[in-house]
Amino acid sequence: MWNEILVAVALVLILEGIIPFLSPDKFRQAMVRFIQMPDQVLRMIGLASMTVGMVFLYILRILN
């Protein structure tokens, strides 16, 4: 179980690093826009992201 958790954390770090590596200027502009967003909008983005992730995991579990 710990192995899967560590693999998941490693994949998150890899995926989160792709955008700033490929386009640091656009990443910086996006971060400025995120800072200017109201808390409620950021919460909704986070909720949507978690929901998509849970659905994706559910589908992967069914197919496996």
Buried (B, 14 or more C-beta within 10 A) or exposed (E): EEEEEEEEEEEEEEEEEEEBEEEEEEBEEEEEEEEEEEEEEEEEEEEEEEEEEEEEEEEEEEEE
